[in-house]
Amino acid sequence: MSSPQTLSTAAAGTYQRLLEARGELVALRRELHTMPELGFEEHRTAARIAQALKVCGVDEIHQGIGRTGLVAVIHGQTTPGTTPRLFGLRADMDALPLREQNDFAWRSATNGLMHACGHDGHCAMLVGAARHLAQTRRFAGTAVLVFQPGEEGYGGAREMIADGLFDRFPVESIYAMHNWPHLPPGKIGLNRGAMMAAADRVQISIQGRGGHGAHPHLSVDPVLIAGHIITAVQSLVSRNIAPIEQAVVSLCSMQAGESSAFSVIPELAQLTGTVRSFKPEVQQLLEERMTRLVESVALGFGASAKVDYQRLYPATINSAPQADFAVRVAQWLVGAENVDDKLPPSMGSEDFAFMLQARPGAYLRLGQGGPCGLHQPRYDFNDEILPLGSALFAALVEHGLPLAPH
C-alpha cells in the first residue's frame, strides 16, 4: 500500500487529508455492505449516500436520475463571466443476488444479497473524494459525481443517460475505477484501449419431436442436437476470428426434459450462454455465424432451432488522450513504478461502456489484493485502499481542472 512517504509532496498532502478521514470512510463502506440492494432497488443506498454527501458539503444533490441514481455537484473556483468546465466521476451502487458466506460484523443483513463486487467501496471512495473536493475547492470548474444504479446486468448507465444525465450535466470527460483483487494494494492499472469486453446473451431453442427413449428412431432428439451444437460452436472463435483478435463463446446452461422422466425424449431443448468480444465487427461476425451454424446443425437432424442474440453491454474502451491523462495522474499519486499502463483487458463487461460511448474518459483498476476474487460469496472490499481510491478520484478532478498559476 502506498504511504504518504512514498508520494510527492503535493500527492502526500491529498492522501494525508483522506487518510485522516479513513475511519469515516470505513464506517460508511461497512454500513453500505450490510444493506445490499439489486439494480434499480438502491433506495436505501442512495438515501444513505445522499446523507453522507450533505455532511461533506457538496453544493447540489440530484436524486432519481435513471430511477435510483444520484448526482452530486461541487463547484470549484471559476473566473467570473466564464462558463465552468464540467468533469465527471462515476461509482456504481448495486449488489449481487448472492448468499454471503462471511461472518464478520458488517456482513449482509439481507439473505441472498451481498456486495460481492466492491460497489460499496467504490461509493465510499467517491464520497471521500467529495469530502476532499468540497473542503479544498482547489480546481477551476465543476466536479460532477455520478452514483450509478444497476451496473450488474441492468444497464443503469444507459438508463441515466436516457434520463438526461449528460444533457443536465454536460461533462467534458468522465472516469471510473474498479477494485481489482489481481493487483496488489496500492497498484493502479489501465490501458489506452479496450479495458473490458462487450457482453452478449445467447439463448438457443431447439425444437425436435418427442418420443420414447427405447424408440429414438421415431423421434427427433433435441438433446442429441444440443450436444452437437455445443461442440460445433467451439469452432466459431478458432475458425472464424483471427488469432490476434480476442473473443469467447461459452454455453453455460442446458435445459431439456424432466430429470425424473428417464425414458422420455423431450420436444424442446434450450441452451443459454454468453459471447464476449472487443470489436463491433467481431461481435457482428460471431452473431451471424452462430445463427447460421445453429440453424444448419438442427436442420441436418430434421429439427429447427432459433437463436435469440441479445447485445447487453458494449466493450469498455478508454479514450487514448483521457487514458494518457489518467496514467499521468496515477503516476503523480503513487509513482510510475506502481502504475501498469498496459494492463491486459478483461473478458468481463462493465456498463460504464455506455458512458464512454457518450463521453471521452477512462476506466481504471485499483489494486486491492486479497485471497478472494470478485463475485464470490467470501469476497470483501479491502478497506485499506479507501483513502487512496478517494485521493485518486480527487486528483483526477484537480489535475483535469487545474487552477490558473498565480
C-alpha positions in Angstrom: 0.0 0.0 0.0 1.4 3.4 -0.9 2.0 5.7 2.0 2.5 9.4 2.2 6.2 8.9 2.5 6.4 7.3 -1.0 4.4 10.1 -2.7 5.3 13.5 -4.0 4.8 16.4 -1.5 1.5 17.5 -3.2 0.2 14.0 -3.5 1.1 13.2 0.1 -1.0 16.2 1.2 -4.1 15.0 -0.6 -3.5 11.4 0.6 -2.9 12.5 4.2 -6.1 14.5 4.3 -8.1 11.5 3.2 -6.1 9.2 5.4 -7.4 11.2 8.4 -10.9 10.5 7.2 -10.3 6.8 6.9 -12.4 5.9 9.9 -15.4 7.7 8.5 -14.9 6.0 5.1 -14.6 2.6 6.6 -17.7 3.1 8.7 -19.7 4.2 5.6 -18.4 1.3 3.4 -19.2 -1.3 6.0 -22.7 0.2 6.6 -23.3 0.0 2.8 -22.1 -3.6 2.9 -24.8 -4.6 5.4 -27.6 -3.2 3.2 -27.1 -4.6 -0.3 -29.7 -3.8 -3.0 -30.1 -5.0 -6.5 -30.2 -2.8 -9.6 -32.9 -0.1 -9.5 -33.8 -1.0 -5.9 -31.0 1.0 -4.3 -33.4 3.3 -2.4 -31.7 2.9 1.0 -28.2 3.0 -0.6 -28.9 6.2 -2.5 -30.5 7.8 0.6 -27.5 7.0 2.8 -25.1 8.3 0.2 -27.1 11.5 -0.2 -26.9 11.9 3.6 -23.1 11.4 3.6 -22.8 13.9 0.7 -24.7 16.6 2.6 -22.3 16.1 5.5 -19.4 16.5 3.0 -20.7 19.9 2.0 -21.4 19.4 -1.7 -23.3 22.1 -3.5 -26.1 20.2 -5.1 -27.6 16.7 -4.9 -29.9 15.4 -7.6 -31.7 12.2 -7.0 -33.9 9.8 -9.1 -31.8 10.1 -12.2 -32.0 6.8 -14.1 -34.6 5.7 -11.5 -32.4 5.3 -8.4 -29.2 7.1 -9.4 -27.9 10.4 -7.9 -25.5 13.1 -8.9 -23.6 15.4 -6.6 -22.2 18.7 -7.9 -19.2 20.6 -6.4 -18.2 24.0 -7.7 -14.6 24.9 -7.7 -13.0 28.2 -8.4 -14.1 29.9 -11.7 -13.4 33.2 -13.3 -16.5 35.5 -13.2 -18.2 35.7 -16.6 -16.9 32.4 -17.9 -18.7 29.1 -18.3 -17.2 26.5 -16.0 -15.9 23.2 -17.4 -17.5 20.1 -16.0 -15.5 17.0 -15.1 -17.2 13.6 -14.3 -16.5 10.8 -11.9 -18.6 7.7 -11.5 -19.2 5.0 -8.9 -21.7 2.0 -9.1 -24.1 1.3 -6.2 -25.8 -2.1 -6.7 -25.1 -5.5 -5.2 -25.5 -9.1 -6.4 -28.0 -11.9 -5.8 -25.6 -14.0 -3.9 -25.7 -15.5 -0.4 -22.8 -14.2 1.7 -20.6 -16.7 3.5 -18.6 -14.2 5.6 -19.1 -14.0 9.3 -17.7 -10.5 10.2 -19.9 -7.9 11.9 -20.7 -6.0 8.7 -21.9 -9.0 6.6 -25.0 -8.6 4.6 -28.2 -8.2 6.6 -30.3 -9.3 3.6 -30.4 -13.0 2.9 -29.5 -13.8 -0.6 -27.9 -10.5 -1.5 -24.4 -9.2 -1.0 -21.8 -6.7 -2.1 -19.6 -9.2 -3.8 -18.0 -6.8 -6.3 -17.0 -3.9 -4.1 -19.5 -1.3 -5.2 -19.9 -0.4 -1.5 -16.2 0.5 -1.6 -16.5 2.4 -4.8 -19.3 4.6 -3.3 -17.3 5.2 -0.2 -14.2 6.3 -2.2 -16.3 8.7 -4.2 -17.9 10.1 -1.1 -14.3 10.6 0.3 -13.4 12.4 -2.9 -16.5 14.6 -2.5 -15.4 15.4 1.1 -11.9 16.5 -0.1 -13.1 18.5 -3.1 -15.8 20.3 -1.2 -13.4 21.2 1.6 -10.5 22.4 -0.6 -12.1 23.7 -3.8 -8.6 23.5 -5.5 -9.9 23.2 -9.0 -11.2 25.5 -11.7 -14.6 24.3 -12.8 -17.3 21.9 -11.6 -17.0 18.3 -10.4 -19.9 16.1 -11.2 -20.0 12.9 -9.1 -22.3 10.2 -10.5 -23.6 7.4 -8.3 -25.0 4.9 -10.7 -27.6 2.2 -10.1 -27.9 -1.2 -11.8 -24.4 -1.9 -13.1 -24.7 -5.7 -12.6 -26.7 -6.5 -15.8 -29.3 -3.9 -15.6 -27.8 -1.2 -17.8 -28.0 1.5 -15.2 -25.5 3.7 -17.1 -27.7 3.6 -20.2 -30.8 4.4 -18.0 -29.1 7.5 -16.5 -28.0 8.7 -20.0 -31.5 8.2 -21.3 -32.8 10.2 -18.4 -30.8 13.2 -19.4 -27.6 12.7 -17.4 -25.2 14.4 -19.9 -27.8 16.9 -21.0 -28.2 18.2 -17.4 -24.5 17.7 -16.6 -22.5 18.1 -19.8 -19.2 16.9 -18.6 -16.2 17.1 -20.9 -15.0 13.7 -19.8 -15.8 11.0 -17.2 -13.7 8.5 -15.2 -14.5 5.4 -13.2 -12.4 2.9 -11.3 -13.0 -0.7 -10.0 -11.2 -2.5 -7.3 -9.1 -5.4 -8.7 -8.0 -8.4 -6.5 -5.5 -9.4 -9.1 -3.4 -6.3 -8.5 -1.5 -5.7 -5.1 -2.9 -2.9 -2.9 -1.7 0.5 -4.0 -1.1 -0.5 -7.6 -3.1 1.1 -10.4 -3.7 -0.4 -13.8 -5.3 0.7 -17.1 -4.6 0.9 -20.8 -5.2 3.1 -23.8 -7.9 1.0 -25.5 -10.2 -1.9 -24.5 -10.5 -2.5 -20.8 -13.5 -4.9 -20.8 -15.3 -6.8 -23.4 -18.8 -6.5 -24.9 -21.2 -8.8 -23.3 -23.9 -10.6 -25.3 -26.5 -13.1 -24.1 -27.4 -16.0 -26.3 -30.4 -18.3 -26.0 -30.8 -21.2 -28.4 -34.1 -23.0 -28.6 -34.1 -26.4 -30.4 -37.5 -27.8 -31.5 -37.5 -31.5 -32.1 -40.1 -34.3 -31.8 -40.5 -36.1 -28.5 -40.7 -39.8 -28.1 -39.8 -42.9 -26.1 -36.2 -43.4 -25.2 -36.5 -47.0 -26.3 -37.5 -45.9 -29.8 -35.3 -42.9 -30.6 -35.7 -43.5 -34.4 -39.3 -42.4 -34.1 -38.3 -39.0 -32.6 -36.1 -36.1 -33.4 -34.0 -35.8 -30.3 -33.3 -32.2 -29.3 -30.9 -33.3 -26.6 -28.6 -35.0 -29.1 -28.8 -32.0 -31.3 -27.9 -29.7 -28.4 -24.8 -31.8 -27.8 -23.7 -31.3 -31.4 -24.4 -27.6 -31.3 -22.4 -27.3 -28.0 -19.4 -28.9 -29.8 -19.9 -27.0 -33.0 -19.9 -23.5 -31.5 -16.5 -24.1 -30.1 -15.2 -23.7 -33.6 -16.7 -20.2 -34.0 -13.8 -18.4 -32.5 -11.0 -20.7 -33.5 -12.0 -20.9 -37.2 -13.7 -17.5 -37.8 -11.8 -15.0 -35.7 -8.2 -14.0 -36.5 -5.8 -15.3 -33.9 -4.6 -11.8 -33.0 -8.2 -10.9 -32.0 -9.9 -11.9 -28.8 -13.3 -13.5 -28.3 -15.0 -16.0 -26.1 -18.1 -18.1 -26.7 -19.5 -20.1 -23.7 -22.7 -22.1 -23.5 -23.3 -22.2 -19.8 -26.7 -23.8 -19.3 -28.8 -26.6 -20.9 -32.4 -27.3 -20.1 -34.3 -30.2 -21.6 -36.9 -32.7 -20.4 -37.6 -33.7 -16.8 -34.9 -35.3 -14.7 -37.4 -37.9 -13.4 -38.5 -38.9 -16.9 -35.5 -41.1 -17.7 -37.1 -42.6 -20.8 -38.8 -39.6 -22.3 -37.2 -37.8 -25.2 -38.4 -34.2 -24.9 -39.6 -31.9 -27.7 -37.6 -28.9 -26.7 -34.0 -28.2 -25.5 -32.6 -24.8 -24.6 -29.1 -23.6 -24.4 -28.0 -20.3 -22.7 -24.7 -18.7 -22.9 -22.6 -15.6 -23.5 -20.4 -14.2 -26.2 -17.6 -11.7 -25.4 -15.6 -9.6 -27.8 -13.9 -6.2 -28.2 -14.6 -5.1 -31.7 -18.0 -4.4 -33.3 -17.1 -6.3 -36.5 -16.1 -9.4 -34.4 -19.3 -9.1 -32.5 -21.3 -8.9 -35.7 -19.5 -11.9 -37.3 -20.0 -14.1 -34.3 -23.7 -13.3 -34.2 -24.1 -14.1 -37.9 -22.0 -17.3 -37.9 -23.6 -18.6 -34.7 -27.1 -18.1 -36.1 -26.3 -19.8 -39.3 -24.4 -22.7 -37.6 -27.1 -23.4 -35.1 -29.9 -23.4 -37.7 -27.9 -25.6 -40.0 -27.0 -28.2 -37.4 -30.6 -28.5 -36.3 -31.8 -28.8 -39.9 -29.3 -31.6 -40.6 -31.0 -33.6 -37.9 -34.5 -32.8 -39.1 -35.2 -30.2 -36.3 -35.4 -26.5 -36.2 -33.6 -24.0 -34.0 -33.9 -20.4 -33.1 -31.1 -18.1 -31.8 -32.1 -15.2 -29.6 -29.0 -13.0 -29.6 -29.1 -10.0 -27.2 -26.3 -7.4 -27.1 -26.2 -6.3 -23.5 -23.1 -4.2 -22.9 -20.7 -2.8 -25.5 -17.0 -3.0 -24.9 -15.5 -0.6 -22.4 -13.0 1.4 -24.5 -10.7 4.0 -22.9 -10.2 7.1 -25.0 -6.4 7.4 -25.6 -6.0 11.1 -24.6 -8.0 10.5 -21.4 -6.2 7.3 -20.6 -2.8 9.1 -21.0 -4.1 11.8 -18.6 -5.2 9.2 -16.1 -1.8 7.5 -16.3 -0.1 10.8 -15.5 -2.3 11.4 -12.6 -1.9 7.9 -11.2 1.9 8.2 -11.6 1.8 11.6 -9.8 -0.1 9.9 -7.0 1.7 6.6 -6.5 4.8 6.7 -8.7 5.4 5.3 -12.1 6.6 2.0 -10.6 3.1 1.4 -9.2 1.2 2.1 -12.4 0.7 -0.5 -15.1 -0.3 1.4 -18.2 -0.5 -1.7 -20.3 -2.9 -3.7 -18.2 -4.4 -6.6 -20.2 -8.1 -6.2 -20.9 -10.6 -8.4 -19.1 -13.3 -10.5 -20.9 -15.7 -9.4 -18.2 -18.0 -6.5 -19.0 -19.0 -3.2 -17.5 -21.8 -0.8 -18.3 -19.6 2.2 -17.8 -19.1 1.4 -21.5 -22.3 3.3 -22.3 -20.9 6.4 -20.7 -17.6 6.1 -22.6 -19.7 5.9 -25.8 -21.3 9.2 -24.9 -18.3 11.0 -23.5 -14.5 10.5 -23.6 -13.0 9.1 -20.5 -11.2 6.2 -18.9 -11.8 3.2 -16.7 -9.1 2.3 -14.1 -8.3 -0.6 -11.9 -7.3 0.0 -8.3 -5.4 -3.0 -6.8 -6.8 -4.4 -3.6 -5.1 -7.8 -3.4 -6.7 -10.4 -1.2 -7.4 -14.1 -1.4 -10.9 -13.9 -2.9 -11.9 -12.7 -6.3 -15.0 -10.7 -7.4 -18.5 -12.2 -7.4 -17.6 -14.8 -4.8 -19.5 -15.4 -1.5 -16.5 -14.7 0.7 -15.4 -11.6 -1.1 -15.0 -8.3 0.9 -13.6 -4.9 -0.1 -10.1 -4.1 1.2 -10.7 -1.0 3.5 -7.0 -0.2 3.4 -7.3 1.2 -0.1 -10.2 3.6 0.6 -8.1 6.7 1.2 -6.0 6.0 -1.9 -9.1 5.5 -4.1 -10.6 8.7 -2.8 -7.3 10.5 -3.4 -7.2 9.2 -7.0 -10.7 10.4 -7.7 -9.9 13.8 -6.3 -6.6 14.1 -8.1 -8.3 13.4 -11.4 -10.5 16.4 -10.8 -7.8 18.7 -9.6 -5.5 17.8 -12.5 -8.3 17.8 -15.0 -9.5 21.3 -13.9 -6.3 22.9 -12.8 -6.2 26.4 -11.3 -4.5 29.1 -13.3 -1.0 29.8 -12.0 -0.6 33.0 -9.9 
